[in-house]
Amino acid sequence: MASTLLVEESAGPVRTDPRAGKYLTFHLANEEFGIRVLKVREIMGVQEITAVPQTPRHVKGVINLRGKVVPVIDLRLKFGLPDVEYTQRTCIIVVQIGGDRANTTPMGVVVDGVSEVLNLSAQEIEDTPDFGEEIGGDYLLGMAKVKGKVKILLDIDQILSTQDLQKLSSIFE
């Protein structure tokens, strides 16, 4: 979990939080989620996805993105939500997975629809509640309270883990 830092300013302590910043919000079923805008490469409508045999159910396959093969996962299925027909609002968010810009891997995530870009302050973000040891919350950055609603902030690098990437790259080799 990210920690909150206190910074002394002339008016007294001010909360700063490394989780504060711009988030792209989207929905899956009835829930709202957010991922850092800096991780988003582009948003596109659903296009033809080529299925790849012997991959987990949440891996929908690959797309051709301007000559580059990009794996696509269905975030609904990754989170254990029921499968639904894709609609006109369904889209693929292409994200950059990994550390620095030079060492990132593009990956597509299918979501039910994109909502908006929010600029979240430290005061709007709370730590994730403790759900117990059996429920790992490593992929959760926190919970944002916006206009009376809660949006779940995701660490997309943790959701699309290195383990998943290694499995997918071994299939494509």
Chimera marker file (.cmm) of the C-alpha trace (Angstrom):
<marker_set name="trace">
<marker id="1" x="0.000" y="0.000" z="0.000" r="1" g="1" b="0" radius="0.5"/>
<marker id="2" x="1.167" y="3.527" z="-0.693" r="1" g="1" b="0" radius="0.5"/>
<marker id="3" x="1.874" y="5.655" z="2.323" r="1" g="1" b="0" radius="0.5"/>
<marker id="4" x="0.746" y="9.205" z="2.951" r="1" g="1" b="0" radius="0.5"/>
<marker id="5" x="3.468" y="11.794" z="3.514" r="1" g="1" b="0" radius="0.5"/>
<marker id="6" x="3.161" y="15.001" z="5.495" r="1" g="1" b="0" radius="0.5"/>
<marker id="7" x="4.905" y="18.030" z="4.051" r="1" g="1" b="0" radius="0.5"/>
<marker id="8" x="5.427" y="21.162" z="6.132" r="1" g="1" b="0" radius="0.5"/>
<marker id="9" x="4.316" y="24.351" z="4.423" r="1" g="1" b="0" radius="0.5"/>
<marker id="10" x="3.842" y="27.839" z="5.797" r="1" g="1" b="0" radius="0.5"/>
<marker id="11" x="0.152" y="27.135" z="6.484" r="1" g="1" b="0" radius="0.5"/>
<marker id="12" x="0.953" y="23.887" z="8.356" r="1" g="1" b="0" radius="0.5"/>
<marker id="13" x="1.130" y="20.229" z="7.340" r="1" g="1" b="0" radius="0.5"/>
<marker id="14" x="-0.315" y="19.312" z="3.936" r="1" g="1" b="0" radius="0.5"/>
<marker id="15" x="-1.117" y="15.742" z="2.914" r="1" g="1" b="0" radius="0.5"/>
<marker id="16" x="0.620" y="14.535" z="-0.209" r="1" g="1" b="0" radius="0.5"/>
<marker id="17" x="0.003" y="11.106" z="-1.619" r="1" g="1" b="0" radius="0.5"/>
<marker id="18" x="1.900" y="9.367" z="-4.420" r="1" g="1" b="0" radius="0.5"/>
<marker id="19" x="-1.450" y="7.958" z="-5.574" r="1" g="1" b="0" radius="0.5"/>
<marker id="20" x="-2.886" y="11.420" z="-6.306" r="1" g="1" b="0" radius="0.5"/>
<marker id="21" x="-3.119" y="12.409" z="-9.979" r="1" g="1" b="0" radius="0.5"/>
<marker id="22" x="-5.089" y="11.726" z="-13.151" r="1" g="1" b="0" radius="0.5"/>
<marker id="23" x="-7.030" y="8.484" z="-13.562" r="1" g="1" b="0" radius="0.5"/>
<marker id="24" x="-9.023" y="7.097" z="-16.475" r="1" g="1" b="0" radius="0.5"/>
<marker id="25" x="-12.234" y="5.683" z="-15.030" r="1" g="1" b="0" radius="0.5"/>
<marker id="26" x="-14.188" y="2.829" z="-16.567" r="1" g="1" b="0" radius="0.5"/>
<marker id="27" x="-16.873" y="0.397" z="-15.507" r="1" g="1" b="0" radius="0.5"/>
<marker id="28" x="-17.239" y="-3.354" z="-15.273" r="1" g="1" b="0" radius="0.5"/>
<marker id="29" x="-20.730" y="-4.544" z="-14.350" r="1" g="1" b="0" radius="0.5"/>
<marker id="30" x="-21.969" y="-2.019" z="-11.757" r="1" g="1" b="0" radius="0.5"/>
<marker id="31" x="-18.548" y="-1.036" z="-10.413" r="1" g="1" b="0" radius="0.5"/>
<marker id="32" x="-16.345" y="1.942" z="-11.324" r="1" g="1" b="0" radius="0.5"/>
<marker id="33" x="-12.579" y="1.509" z="-11.562" r="1" g="1" b="0" radius="0.5"/>
<marker id="34" x="-9.675" y="3.823" z="-12.288" r="1" g="1" b="0" radius="0.5"/>
<marker id="35" x="-6.179" y="3.372" z="-13.707" r="1" g="1" b="0" radius="0.5"/>
<marker id="36" x="-3.450" y="5.971" z="-13.944" r="1" g="1" b="0" radius="0.5"/>
<marker id="37" x="-3.664" y="7.991" z="-17.159" r="1" g="1" b="0" radius="0.5"/>
<marker id="38" x="0.131" y="7.695" z="-17.502" r="1" g="1" b="0" radius="0.5"/>
<marker id="39" x="-0.339" y="3.933" z="-18.048" r="1" g="1" b="0" radius="0.5"/>
<marker id="40" x="-2.895" y="4.412" z="-20.854" r="1" g="1" b="0" radius="0.5"/>
<marker id="41" x="-1.596" y="4.373" z="-24.404" r="1" g="1" b="0" radius="0.5"/>
<marker id="42" x="-4.938" y="4.563" z="-26.207" r="1" g="1" b="0" radius="0.5"/>
<marker id="43" x="-8.616" y="3.662" z="-26.100" r="1" g="1" b="0" radius="0.5"/>
<marker id="44" x="-10.265" y="1.909" z="-29.026" r="1" g="1" b="0" radius="0.5"/>
<marker id="45" x="-13.517" y="0.202" z="-29.879" r="1" g="1" b="0" radius="0.5"/>
<marker id="46" x="-13.581" y="-3.571" z="-29.843" r="1" g="1" b="0" radius="0.5"/>
<marker id="47" x="-12.070" y="-4.959" z="-33.009" r="1" g="1" b="0" radius="0.5"/>
<marker id="48" x="-11.368" y="-8.441" z="-34.310" r="1" g="1" b="0" radius="0.5"/>
<marker id="49" x="-9.470" y="-10.381" z="-31.645" r="1" g="1" b="0" radius="0.5"/>
<marker id="50" x="-7.565" y="-13.444" z="-32.803" r="1" g="1" b="0" radius="0.5"/>
<marker id="51" x="-8.016" y="-16.250" z="-30.273" r="1" g="1" b="0" radius="0.5"/>
<marker id="52" x="-4.882" y="-18.005" z="-29.029" r="1" g="1" b="0" radius="0.5"/>
<marker id="53" x="-5.289" y="-21.695" z="-28.110" r="1" g="1" b="0" radius="0.5"/>
<marker id="54" x="-4.494" y="-22.988" z="-24.622" r="1" g="1" b="0" radius="0.5"/>
<marker id="55" x="-4.600" y="-19.634" z="-22.875" r="1" g="1" b="0" radius="0.5"/>
<marker id="56" x="-6.523" y="-18.843" z="-19.673" r="1" g="1" b="0" radius="0.5"/>
<marker id="57" x="-10.202" y="-17.956" z="-20.148" r="1" g="1" b="0" radius="0.5"/>
<marker id="58" x="-9.601" y="-14.247" z="-19.450" r="1" g="1" b="0" radius="0.5"/>
<marker id="59" x="-7.044" y="-14.006" z="-22.302" r="1" g="1" b="0" radius="0.5"/>
<marker id="60" x="-9.213" y="-13.160" z="-25.295" r="1" g="1" b="0" radius="0.5"/>
<marker id="61" x="-6.329" y="-13.352" z="-27.789" r="1" g="1" b="0" radius="0.5"/>
<marker id="62" x="-4.330" y="-10.780" z="-29.721" r="1" g="1" b="0" radius="0.5"/>
<marker id="63" x="-4.944" y="-7.757" z="-31.911" r="1" g="1" b="0" radius="0.5"/>
<marker id="64" x="-2.809" y="-6.152" z="-34.582" r="1" g="1" b="0" radius="0.5"/>
<marker id="65" x="-2.092" y="-2.612" z="-33.403" r="1" g="1" b="0" radius="0.5"/>
<marker id="66" x="-0.306" y="-0.803" z="-36.234" r="1" g="1" b="0" radius="0.5"/>
<marker id="67" x="1.802" y="-3.859" z="-37.061" r="1" g="1" b="0" radius="0.5"/>
<marker id="68" x="2.480" y="-4.908" z="-33.458" r="1" g="1" b="0" radius="0.5"/>
<marker id="69" x="0.850" y="-7.984" z="-31.918" r="1" g="1" b="0" radius="0.5"/>
<marker id="70" x="-0.783" y="-6.951" z="-28.630" r="1" g="1" b="0" radius="0.5"/>
<marker id="71" x="-2.301" y="-9.455" z="-26.172" r="1" g="1" b="0" radius="0.5"/>
<marker id="72" x="-5.835" y="-8.670" z="-24.985" r="1" g="1" b="0" radius="0.5"/>
<marker id="73" x="-7.419" y="-9.761" z="-21.715" r="1" g="1" b="0" radius="0.5"/>
<marker id="74" x="-11.020" y="-9.355" z="-20.623" r="1" g="1" b="0" radius="0.5"/>
<marker id="75" x="-10.879" y="-7.616" z="-17.245" r="1" g="1" b="0" radius="0.5"/>
<marker id="76" x="-14.387" y="-8.866" z="-16.442" r="1" g="1" b="0" radius="0.5"/>
<marker id="77" x="-13.226" y="-12.483" z="-16.692" r="1" g="1" b="0" radius="0.5"/>
<marker id="78" x="-9.929" y="-11.752" z="-14.908" r="1" g="1" b="0" radius="0.5"/>
<marker id="79" x="-11.967" y="-10.454" z="-11.953" r="1" g="1" b="0" radius="0.5"/>
<marker id="80" x="-14.331" y="-13.452" z="-11.994" r="1" g="1" b="0" radius="0.5"/>
<marker id="81" x="-17.363" y="-11.501" z="-13.237" r="1" g="1" b="0" radius="0.5"/>
<marker id="82" x="-19.844" y="-13.155" z="-15.619" r="1" g="1" b="0" radius="0.5"/>
<marker id="83" x="-19.109" y="-13.039" z="-19.349" r="1" g="1" b="0" radius="0.5"/>
<marker id="84" x="-21.380" y="-10.678" z="-21.336" r="1" g="1" b="0" radius="0.5"/>
<marker id="85" x="-21.911" y="-9.825" z="-24.989" r="1" g="1" b="0" radius="0.5"/>
<marker id="86" x="-19.801" y="-6.905" z="-26.170" r="1" g="1" b="0" radius="0.5"/>
<marker id="87" x="-21.793" y="-3.747" z="-26.935" r="1" g="1" b="0" radius="0.5"/>
<marker id="88" x="-21.035" y="-0.474" z="-28.700" r="1" g="1" b="0" radius="0.5"/>
<marker id="89" x="-19.769" y="0.917" z="-25.370" r="1" g="1" b="0" radius="0.5"/>
<marker id="90" x="-17.354" y="-1.992" z="-24.832" r="1" g="1" b="0" radius="0.5"/>
<marker id="91" x="-13.812" y="-0.916" z="-25.569" r="1" g="1" b="0" radius="0.5"/>
<marker id="92" x="-10.186" y="-1.932" z="-25.358" r="1" g="1" b="0" radius="0.5"/>
<marker id="93" x="-7.853" y="0.198" z="-23.266" r="1" g="1" b="0" radius="0.5"/>
<marker id="94" x="-4.272" y="-0.311" z="-24.425" r="1" g="1" b="0" radius="0.5"/>
<marker id="95" x="-1.999" y="0.087" z="-21.410" r="1" g="1" b="0" radius="0.5"/>
<marker id="96" x="1.768" y="0.078" z="-20.910" r="1" g="1" b="0" radius="0.5"/>
<marker id="97" x="2.835" y="-2.642" z="-18.481" r="1" g="1" b="0" radius="0.5"/>
<marker id="98" x="6.209" y="-2.556" z="-16.781" r="1" g="1" b="0" radius="0.5"/>
<marker id="99" x="8.689" y="-0.073" z="-15.401" r="1" g="1" b="0" radius="0.5"/>
<marker id="100" x="10.278" y="2.694" z="-17.391" r="1" g="1" b="0" radius="0.5"/>
<marker id="101" x="8.985" y="3.888" z="-20.777" r="1" g="1" b="0" radius="0.5"/>
<marker id="102" x="11.717" y="2.056" z="-22.731" r="1" g="1" b="0" radius="0.5"/>
<marker id="103" x="10.937" y="-1.266" z="-21.071" r="1" g="1" b="0" radius="0.5"/>
<marker id="104" x="7.142" y="-1.406" z="-21.264" r="1" g="1" b="0" radius="0.5"/>
<marker id="105" x="4.866" y="-3.943" z="-22.911" r="1" g="1" b="0" radius="0.5"/>
<marker id="106" x="1.567" y="-2.895" z="-24.491" r="1" g="1" b="0" radius="0.5"/>
<marker id="107" x="-1.462" y="-4.929" z="-23.461" r="1" g="1" b="0" radius="0.5"/>
<marker id="108" x="-5.151" y="-4.473" z="-24.202" r="1" g="1" b="0" radius="0.5"/>
<marker id="109" x="-7.831" y="-4.759" z="-21.542" r="1" g="1" b="0" radius="0.5"/>
<marker id="110" x="-11.492" y="-5.121" z="-22.480" r="1" g="1" b="0" radius="0.5"/>
<marker id="111" x="-13.854" y="-3.069" z="-20.287" r="1" g="1" b="0" radius="0.5"/>
<marker id="112" x="-17.612" y="-2.457" z="-20.412" r="1" g="1" b="0" radius="0.5"/>
<marker id="113" x="-17.140" y="1.250" z="-21.091" r="1" g="1" b="0" radius="0.5"/>
<marker id="114" x="-14.935" y="4.249" z="-20.355" r="1" g="1" b="0" radius="0.5"/>
<marker id="115" x="-16.379" y="6.961" z="-18.105" r="1" g="1" b="0" radius="0.5"/>
<marker id="116" x="-14.085" y="9.979" z="-17.667" r="1" g="1" b="0" radius="0.5"/>
<marker id="117" x="-10.664" y="11.258" z="-16.637" r="1" g="1" b="0" radius="0.5"/>
<marker id="118" x="-10.521" y="12.387" z="-13.013" r="1" g="1" b="0" radius="0.5"/>
<marker id="119" x="-7.834" y="14.435" z="-11.289" r="1" g="1" b="0" radius="0.5"/>
<marker id="120" x="-7.801" y="12.971" z="-7.783" r="1" g="1" b="0" radius="0.5"/>
<marker id="121" x="-6.302" y="14.748" z="-4.783" r="1" g="1" b="0" radius="0.5"/>
<marker id="122" x="-4.816" y="13.001" z="-1.745" r="1" g="1" b="0" radius="0.5"/>
<marker id="123" x="-7.934" y="13.910" z="0.266" r="1" g="1" b="0" radius="0.5"/>
<marker id="124" x="-10.146" y="11.953" z="-2.159" r="1" g="1" b="0" radius="0.5"/>
<marker id="125" x="-8.129" y="8.713" z="-1.864" r="1" g="1" b="0" radius="0.5"/>
<marker id="126" x="-8.361" y="6.287" z="1.047" r="1" g="1" b="0" radius="0.5"/>
<marker id="127" x="-6.413" y="3.113" z="1.729" r="1" g="1" b="0" radius="0.5"/>
<marker id="128" x="-8.030" y="-0.143" z="0.725" r="1" g="1" b="0" radius="0.5"/>
<marker id="129" x="-9.897" y="-1.828" z="3.587" r="1" g="1" b="0" radius="0.5"/>
<marker id="130" x="-8.327" y="-5.026" z="4.916" r="1" g="1" b="0" radius="0.5"/>
<marker id="131" x="-10.305" y="-7.935" z="3.474" r="1" g="1" b="0" radius="0.5"/>
<marker id="132" x="-8.282" y="-10.598" z="5.283" r="1" g="1" b="0" radius="0.5"/>
<marker id="133" x="-5.337" y="-12.728" z="4.247" r="1" g="1" b="0" radius="0.5"/>
<marker id="134" x="-7.233" y="-14.936" z="1.815" r="1" g="1" b="0" radius="0.5"/>
<marker id="135" x="-8.119" y="-11.946" z="-0.383" r="1" g="1" b="0" radius="0.5"/>
<marker id="136" x="-4.983" y="-10.360" z="-1.806" r="1" g="1" b="0" radius="0.5"/>
<marker id="137" x="-5.330" y="-6.655" z="-2.453" r="1" g="1" b="0" radius="0.5"/>
<marker id="138" x="-1.915" y="-6.125" z="-4.062" r="1" g="1" b="0" radius="0.5"/>
<marker id="139" x="-3.558" y="-4.866" z="-7.243" r="1" g="1" b="0" radius="0.5"/>
<marker id="140" x="-5.561" y="-2.164" z="-5.418" r="1" g="1" b="0" radius="0.5"/>
<marker id="141" x="-4.015" y="1.306" z="-5.027" r="1" g="1" b="0" radius="0.5"/>
<marker id="142" x="-6.882" y="2.629" z="-2.958" r="1" g="1" b="0" radius="0.5"/>
<marker id="143" x="-10.466" y="3.824" z="-2.997" r="1" g="1" b="0" radius="0.5"/>
<marker id="144" x="-11.445" y="7.214" z="-4.393" r="1" g="1" b="0" radius="0.5"/>
<marker id="145" x="-14.482" y="9.062" z="-3.075" r="1" g="1" b="0" radius="0.5"/>
<marker id="146" x="-15.911" y="11.209" z="-5.862" r="1" g="1" b="0" radius="0.5"/>
<marker id="147" x="-19.356" y="12.866" z="-5.778" r="1" g="1" b="0" radius="0.5"/>
<marker id="148" x="-20.652" y="10.412" z="-3.177" r="1" g="1" b="0" radius="0.5"/>
<marker id="149" x="-19.489" y="7.335" z="-5.108" r="1" g="1" b="0" radius="0.5"/>
<marker id="150" x="-16.529" y="5.022" z="-4.588" r="1" g="1" b="0" radius="0.5"/>
<marker id="151" x="-14.161" y="4.251" z="-7.442" r="1" g="1" b="0" radius="0.5"/>
<marker id="152" x="-11.679" y="1.411" z="-7.062" r="1" g="1" b="0" radius="0.5"/>
<marker id="153" x="-8.164" y="2.481" z="-8.088" r="1" g="1" b="0" radius="0.5"/>
<marker id="154" x="-6.208" y="-0.338" z="-9.726" r="1" g="1" b="0" radius="0.5"/>
<marker id="155" x="-2.492" y="-0.981" z="-10.078" r="1" g="1" b="0" radius="0.5"/>
<marker id="156" x="-2.619" y="-2.270" z="-13.650" r="1" g="1" b="0" radius="0.5"/>
<marker id="157" x="0.968" y="-3.593" z="-13.430" r="1" g="1" b="0" radius="0.5"/>
<marker id="158" x="-0.093" y="-5.903" z="-10.583" r="1" g="1" b="0" radius="0.5"/>
<marker id="159" x="-3.283" y="-7.047" z="-12.333" r="1" g="1" b="0" radius="0.5"/>
<marker id="160" x="-1.436" y="-7.910" z="-15.516" r="1" g="1" b="0" radius="0.5"/>
<marker id="161" x="1.395" y="-9.534" z="-13.624" r="1" g="1" b="0" radius="0.5"/>
<marker id="162" x="4.798" y="-10.474" z="-14.929" r="1" g="1" b="0" radius="0.5"/>
<marker id="163" x="3.726" y="-14.095" z="-14.557" r="1" g="1" b="0" radius="0.5"/>
<marker id="164" x="0.849" y="-13.543" z="-17.027" r="1" g="1" b="0" radius="0.5"/>
<marker id="165" x="3.189" y="-11.732" z="-19.409" r="1" g="1" b="0" radius="0.5"/>
<marker id="166" x="5.751" y="-14.543" z="-19.279" r="1" g="1" b="0" radius="0.5"/>
<marker id="167" x="3.050" y="-17.129" z="-20.045" r="1" g="1" b="0" radius="0.5"/>
<marker id="168" x="1.802" y="-15.068" z="-22.985" r="1" g="1" b="0" radius="0.5"/>
<marker id="169" x="5.261" y="-14.383" z="-24.411" r="1" g="1" b="0" radius="0.5"/>
<marker id="170" x="6.142" y="-18.088" z="-24.251" r="1" g="1" b="0" radius="0.5"/>
<marker id="171" x="3.022" y="-18.803" z="-26.336" r="1" g="1" b="0" radius="0.5"/>
<marker id="172" x="4.015" y="-16.236" z="-28.982" r="1" g="1" b="0" radius="0.5"/>
<marker id="173" x="7.603" y="-17.431" z="-29.319" r="1" g="1" b="0" radius="0.5"/>
<link id1="1" id2="2" r="1" g="1" b="0" radius="0.2"/>
<link id1="2" id2="3" r="1" g="1" b="0" radius="0.2"/>
<link id1="3" id2="4" r="1" g="1" b="0" radius="0.2"/>
<link id1="4" id2="5" r="1" g="1" b="0" radius="0.2"/>
<link id1="5" id2="6" r="1" g="1" b="0" radius="0.2"/>
<link id1="6" id2="7" r="1" g="1" b="0" radius="0.2"/>
<link id1="7" id2="8" r="1" g="1" b="0" radius="0.2"/>
<link id1="8" id2="9" r="1" g="1" b="0" radius="0.2"/>
<link id1="9" id2="10" r="1" g="1" b="0" radius="0.2"/>
<link id1="10" id2="11" r="1" g="1" b="0" radius="0.2"/>
<link id1="11" id2="12" r="1" g="1" b="0" radius="0.2"/>
<link id1="12" id2="13" r="1" g="1" b="0" radius="0.2"/>
<link id1="13" id2="14" r="1" g="1" b="0" radius="0.2"/>
<link id1="14" id2="15" r="1" g="1" b="0" radius="0.2"/>
<link id1="15" id2="16" r="1" g="1" b="0" radius="0.2"/>
<link id1="16" id2="17" r="1" g="1" b="0" radius="0.2"/>
<link id1="17" id2="18" r="1" g="1" b="0" radius="0.2"/>
<link id1="18" id2="19" r="1" g="1" b="0" radius="0.2"/>
<link id1="19" id2="20" r="1" g="1" b="0" radius="0.2"/>
<link id1="20" id2="21" r="1" g="1" b="0" radius="0.2"/>
<link id1="21" id2="22" r="1" g="1" b="0" radius="0.2"/>
<link id1="22" id2="23" r="1" g="1" b="0" radius="0.2"/>
<link id1="23" id2="24" r="1" g="1" b="0" radius="0.2"/>
<link id1="24" id2="25" r="1" g="1" b="0" radius="0.2"/>
<link id1="25" id2="26" r="1" g="1" b="0" radius="0.2"/>
<link id1="26" id2="27" r="1" g="1" b="0" radius="0.2"/>
<link id1="27" id2="28" r="1" g="1" b="0" radius="0.2"/>
<link id1="28" id2="29" r="1" g="1" b="0" radius="0.2"/>
<link id1="29" id2="30" r="1" g="1" b="0" radius="0.2"/>
<link id1="30" id2="31" r="1" g="1" b="0" radius="0.2"/>
<link id1="31" id2="32" r="1" g="1" b="0" radius="0.2"/>
<link id1="32" id2="33" r="1" g="1" b="0" radius="0.2"/>
<link id1="33" id2="34" r="1" g="1" b="0" radius="0.2"/>
<link id1="34" id2="35" r="1" g="1" b="0" radius="0.2"/>
<link id1="35" id2="36" r="1" g="1" b="0" radius="0.2"/>
<link id1="36" id2="37" r="1" g="1" b="0" radius="0.2"/>
<link id1="37" id2="38" r="1" g="1" b="0" radius="0.2"/>
<link id1="38" id2="39" r="1" g="1" b="0" radius="0.2"/>
<link id1="39" id2="40" r="1" g="1" b="0" radius="0.2"/>
<link id1="40" id2="41" r="1" g="1" b="0" radius="0.2"/>
<link id1="41" id2="42" r="1" g="1" b="0" radius="0.2"/>
<link id1="42" id2="43" r="1" g="1" b="0" radius="0.2"/>
<link id1="43" id2="44" r="1" g="1" b="0" radius="0.2"/>
<link id1="44" id2="45" r="1" g="1" b="0" radius="0.2"/>
<link id1="45" id2="46" r="1" g="1" b="0" radius="0.2"/>
<link id1="46" id2="47" r="1" g="1" b="0" radius="0.2"/>
<link id1="47" id2="48" r="1" g="1" b="0" radius="0.2"/>
<link id1="48" id2="49" r="1" g="1" b="0" radius="0.2"/>
<link id1="49" id2="50" r="1" g="1" b="0" radius="0.2"/>
<link id1="50" id2="51" r="1" g="1" b="0" radius="0.2"/>
<link id1="51" id2="52" r="1" g="1" b="0" radius="0.2"/>
<link id1="52" id2="53" r="1" g="1" b="0" radius="0.2"/>
<link id1="53" id2="54" r="1" g="1" b="0" radius="0.2"/>
<link id1="54" id2="55" r="1" g="1" b="0" radius="0.2"/>
<link id1="55" id2="56" r="1" g="1" b="0" radius="0.2"/>
<link id1="56" id2="57" r="1" g="1" b="0" radius="0.2"/>
<link id1="57" id2="58" r="1" g="1" b="0" radius="0.2"/>
<link id1="58" id2="59" r="1" g="1" b="0" radius="0.2"/>
<link id1="59" id2="60" r="1" g="1" b="0" radius="0.2"/>
<link id1="60" id2="61" r="1" g="1" b="0" radius="0.2"/>
<link id1="61" id2="62" r="1" g="1" b="0" radius="0.2"/>
<link id1="62" id2="63" r="1" g="1" b="0" radius="0.2"/>
<link id1="63" id2="64" r="1" g="1" b="0" radius="0.2"/>
<link id1="64" id2="65" r="1" g="1" b="0" radius="0.2"/>
<link id1="65" id2="66" r="1" g="1" b="0" radius="0.2"/>
<link id1="66" id2="67" r="1" g="1" b="0" radius="0.2"/>
<link id1="67" id2="68" r="1" g="1" b="0" radius="0.2"/>
<link id1="68" id2="69" r="1" g="1" b="0" radius="0.2"/>
<link id1="69" id2="70" r="1" g="1" b="0" radius="0.2"/>
<link id1="70" id2="71" r="1" g="1" b="0" radius="0.2"/>
<link id1="71" id2="72" r="1" g="1" b="0" radius="0.2"/>
<link id1="72" id2="73" r="1" g="1" b="0" radius="0.2"/>
<link id1="73" id2="74" r="1" g="1" b="0" radius="0.2"/>
<link id1="74" id2="75" r="1" g="1" b="0" radius="0.2"/>
<link id1="75" id2="76" r="1" g="1" b="0" radius="0.2"/>
<link id1="76" id2="77" r="1" g="1" b="0" radius="0.2"/>
<link id1="77" id2="78" r="1" g="1" b="0" radius="0.2"/>
<link id1="78" id2="79" r="1" g="1" b="0" radius="0.2"/>
<link id1="79" id2="80" r="1" g="1" b="0" radius="0.2"/>
<link id1="80" id2="81" r="1" g="1" b="0" radius="0.2"/>
<link id1="81" id2="82" r="1" g="1" b="0" radius="0.2"/>
<link id1="82" id2="83" r="1" g="1" b="0" radius="0.2"/>
<link id1="83" id2="84" r="1" g="1" b="0" radius="0.2"/>
<link id1="84" id2="85" r="1" g="1" b="0" radius="0.2"/>
<link id1="85" id2="86" r="1" g="1" b="0" radius="0.2"/>
<link id1="86" id2="87" r="1" g="1" b="0" radius="0.2"/>
<link id1="87" id2="88" r="1" g="1" b="0" radius="0.2"/>
<link id1="88" id2="89" r="1" g="1" b="0" radius="0.2"/>
<link id1="89" id2="90" r="1" g="1" b="0" radius="0.2"/>
<link id1="90" id2="91" r="1" g="1" b="0" radius="0.2"/>
<link id1="91" id2="92" r="1" g="1" b="0" radius="0.2"/>
<link id1="92" id2="93" r="1" g="1" b="0" radius="0.2"/>
<link id1="93" id2="94" r="1" g="1" b="0" radius="0.2"/>
<link id1="94" id2="95" r="1" g="1" b="0" radius="0.2"/>
<link id1="95" id2="96" r="1" g="1" b="0" radius="0.2"/>
<link id1="96" id2="97" r="1" g="1" b="0" radius="0.2"/>
<link id1="97" id2="98" r="1" g="1" b="0" radius="0.2"/>
<link id1="98" id2="99" r="1" g="1" b="0" radius="0.2"/>
<link id1="99" id2="100" r="1" g="1" b="0" radius="0.2"/>
<link id1="100" id2="101" r="1" g="1" b="0" radius="0.2"/>
<link id1="101" id2="102" r="1" g="1" b="0" radius="0.2"/>
<link id1="102" id2="103" r="1" g="1" b="0" radius="0.2"/>
<link id1="103" id2="104" r="1" g="1" b="0" radius="0.2"/>
<link id1="104" id2="105" r="1" g="1" b="0" radius="0.2"/>
<link id1="105" id2="106" r="1" g="1" b="0" radius="0.2"/>
<link id1="106" id2="107" r="1" g="1" b="0" radius="0.2"/>
<link id1="107" id2="108" r="1" g="1" b="0" radius="0.2"/>
<link id1="108" id2="109" r="1" g="1" b="0" radius="0.2"/>
<link id1="109" id2="110" r="1" g="1" b="0" radius="0.2"/>
<link id1="110" id2="111" r="1" g="1" b="0" radius="0.2"/>
<link id1="111" id2="112" r="1" g="1" b="0" radius="0.2"/>
<link id1="112" id2="113" r="1" g="1" b="0" radius="0.2"/>
<link id1="113" id2="114" r="1" g="1" b="0" radius="0.2"/>
<link id1="114" id2="115" r="1" g="1" b="0" radius="0.2"/>
<link id1="115" id2="116" r="1" g="1" b="0" radius="0.2"/>
<link id1="116" id2="117" r="1" g="1" b="0" radius="0.2"/>
<link id1="117" id2="118" r="1" g="1" b="0" radius="0.2"/>
<link id1="118" id2="119" r="1" g="1" b="0" radius="0.2"/>
<link id1="119" id2="120" r="1" g="1" b="0" radius="0.2"/>
<link id1="120" id2="121" r="1" g="1" b="0" radius="0.2"/>
<link id1="121" id2="122" r="1" g="1" b="0" radius="0.2"/>
<link id1="122" id2="123" r="1" g="1" b="0" radius="0.2"/>
<link id1="123" id2="124" r="1" g="1" b="0" radius="0.2"/>
<link id1="124" id2="125" r="1" g="1" b="0" radius="0.2"/>
<link id1="125" id2="126" r="1" g="1" b="0" radius="0.2"/>
<link id1="126" id2="127" r="1" g="1" b="0" radius="0.2"/>
<link id1="127" id2="128" r="1" g="1" b="0" radius="0.2"/>
<link id1="128" id2="129" r="1" g="1" b="0" radius="0.2"/>
<link id1="129" id2="130" r="1" g="1" b="0" radius="0.2"/>
<link id1="130" id2="131" r="1" g="1" b="0" radius="0.2"/>
<link id1="131" id2="132" r="1" g="1" b="0" radius="0.2"/>
<link id1="132" id2="133" r="1" g="1" b="0" radius="0.2"/>
<link id1="133" id2="134" r="1" g="1" b="0" radius="0.2"/>
<link id1="134" id2="135" r="1" g="1" b="0" radius="0.2"/>
<link id1="135" id2="136" r="1" g="1" b="0" radius="0.2"/>
<link id1="136" id2="137" r="1" g="1" b="0" radius="0.2"/>
<link id1="137" id2="138" r="1" g="1" b="0" radius="0.2"/>
<link id1="138" id2="139" r="1" g="1" b="0" radius="0.2"/>
<link id1="139" id2="140" r="1" g="1" b="0" radius="0.2"/>
<link id1="140" id2="141" r="1" g="1" b="0" radius="0.2"/>
<link id1="141" id2="142" r="1" g="1" b="0" radius="0.2"/>
<link id1="142" id2="143" r="1" g="1" b="0" radius="0.2"/>
<link id1="143" id2="144" r="1" g="1" b="0" radius="0.2"/>
<link id1="144" id2="145" r="1" g="1" b="0" radius="0.2"/>
<link id1="145" id2="146" r="1" g="1" b="0" radius="0.2"/>
<link id1="146" id2="147" r="1" g="1" b="0" radius="0.2"/>
<link id1="147" id2="148" r="1" g="1" b="0" radius="0.2"/>
<link id1="148" id2="149" r="1" g="1" b="0" radius="0.2"/>
<link id1="149" id2="150" r="1" g="1" b="0" radius="0.2"/>
<link id1="150" id2="151" r="1" g="1" b="0" radius="0.2"/>
<link id1="151" id2="152" r="1" g="1" b="0" radius="0.2"/>
<link id1="152" id2="153" r="1" g="1" b="0" radius="0.2"/>
<link id1="153" id2="154" r="1" g="1" b="0" radius="0.2"/>
<link id1="154" id2="155" r="1" g="1" b="0" radius="0.2"/>
<link id1="155" id2="156" r="1" g="1" b="0" radius="0.2"/>
<link id1="156" id2="157" r="1" g="1" b="0" radius="0.2"/>
<link id1="157" id2="158" r="1" g="1" b="0" radius="0.2"/>
<link id1="158" id2="159" r="1" g="1" b="0" radius="0.2"/>
<link id1="159" id2="160" r="1" g="1" b="0" radius="0.2"/>
<link id1="160" id2="161" r="1" g="1" b="0" radius="0.2"/>
<link id1="161" id2="162" r="1" g="1" b="0" radius="0.2"/>
<link id1="162" id2="163" r="1" g="1" b="0" radius="0.2"/>
<link id1="163" id2="164" r="1" g="1" b="0" radius="0.2"/>
<link id1="164" id2="165" r="1" g="1" b="0" radius="0.2"/>
<link id1="165" id2="166" r="1" g="1" b="0" radius="0.2"/>
<link id1="166" id2="167" r="1" g="1" b="0" radius="0.2"/>
<link id1="167" id2="168" r="1" g="1" b="0" radius="0.2"/>
<link id1="168" id2="169" r="1" g="1" b="0" radius="0.2"/>
<link id1="169" id2="170" r="1" g="1" b="0" radius="0.2"/>
<link id1="170" id2="171" r="1" g="1" b="0" radius="0.2"/>
<link id1="171" id2="172" r="1" g="1" b="0" radius="0.2"/>
<link id1="172" id2="173" r="1" g="1" b="0" radius="0.2"/>
</marker_set>
